[in-house]
């Protein structure tokens, strides 16, 4: 029982010290700052205590996939890749050939919102020109 009490007290003390360090380093300061960037044992009173600030996770990436059909021309697919995805003519031809030979090709990877917008633009352009080109959005790495 004494070990549990001692462990709780040590945990609370360490937690309190970490809280104080976070407040000291990240709260708005009033008056002149004496921040040398050095958080030594004497300042914190907690040897070996490091504050880990979590990084924001990378947002999920989504691929815009073009699908083959029997009616959309190769030239139109190349045009779409160059206009909507900023591909060079050589890169557009390579992706178009992937669509033609493998039935699908990745036009680019983006955040979800951008991928959805680009897929919609492709479908709208295809519809306006009378082609049934299909563009879908798939999460990358799933």
Secondary structure, DSSP 8 states (H G I E B T S, - for coil): -HHHHHHHHHHHHHHHHHHHHHHHHHS---S-----S---HHHHS-TT-------------EEEEEE--SSS-HHHHHHHHHHHH---HHHHHHHHHHHHHHSEEEEEEE-HHHHHHHHHHHHHHHHHTT---EEEEEETT-
